């Protein structure tokens, strides 16, 4: 599995959080998404073949700005 963390420019409301989680969870290869409203951060666990850039593009297509993207392959 790969853990992807994205820092957003701003996250203004809880419904934004729900919108992002729903869109990312519908993507093939995404195993779990948690949007941290107060931190304006997204944490996702994805299959290794899924690139963080694909998740970033989905979030940006929803109208949000991703300031930082990090991906780390988990051991095991």
Phi and psi in degrees as a GROMACS rama.xvg file:
@    title "Ramachandran Plot"
@    xaxis  label "Phi"
@    yaxis  label "Psi"
@TYPE xy
-119.614  136.239  UNK-2
-101.073  128.044  UNK-3
-116.504  130.814  UNK-4
-123.001  127.714  UNK-5
-122.463  132.291  UNK-6
-100.134  125.744  UNK-7
-92.8641  156.211  UNK-8
-61.5003  -54.9836  UNK-9
-151.158  151.367  UNK-10
-130.555  110.337  UNK-11
-94.1641  -19.9908  UNK-12
-153.829  157.301  UNK-13
-60.8856  -29.7175  UNK-14
-69.0538  -27.438  UNK-15
-62.8291  -41.961  UNK-16
-59.032  -46.9304  UNK-17
-63.9559  -40.8816  UNK-18
-61.7775  -45.3081  UNK-19
-66.6776  -47.6048  UNK-20
-57.701  -44.2941  UNK-21
-62.414  -45.1567  UNK-22
-65.0329  -43.0968  UNK-23
-71.4802  -38.1532  UNK-24
-66.3245  -21.2369  UNK-25
-78.9976  -14.2713  UNK-26
-73.7893  139.109  UNK-27
-62.6589  136.548  UNK-28
89.5395  -6.2975  UNK-29
-89.1689  123.881  UNK-30
-99.4736  -20.7825  UNK-31
-176.086  143.389  UNK-32
-135.674  136.725  UNK-33
-132.254  121.468  UNK-34
-101.102  123.635  UNK-35
-96.5676  101.296  UNK-36
-58.6272  -52.9464  UNK-37
-65.4662  -26.8874  UNK-38
-95.4528  -5.56028  UNK-39
50.1984  50.795  UNK-40
-133.476  147.133  UNK-41
-119.042  131.23  UNK-42
-117.685  127.598  UNK-43
-132.761  146.126  UNK-44
-114.793  123.748  UNK-45
-133.832  161.65  UNK-46
-63.5649  149.486  UNK-47
-56.5336  -28.9096  UNK-48
-77.1786  -11.0859  UNK-49
-83.503  126.995  UNK-50
-90.6441  142.276  UNK-51
-58.1007  -32.0836  UNK-52
-61.9387  -32.1811  UNK-53
-66.9362  -39.865  UNK-54
-67.7112  -42.9435  UNK-55
-58.1415  -44.8566  UNK-56
-62.611  -39.8044  UNK-57
-62.0367  -44.7849  UNK-58
-64.2156  -43.1278  UNK-59
-68.4957  -31.375  UNK-60
-66.254  -22.334  UNK-61
-81.3352  -8.91215  UNK-62
104.583  12.3321  UNK-63
-106.177  154.104  UNK-64
-104.684  123.24  UNK-65
-92.0313  118.728  UNK-66
-87.2065  -30.968  UNK-67
-147.626  140.181  UNK-68
-135.129  127.303  UNK-69
-132.782  139.143  UNK-70
-131.466  137.161  UNK-71
-137.666  128.101  UNK-72
-79.1911  127.083  UNK-73
-81.1824  146.361  UNK-74
-81.6333  141.731  UNK-75
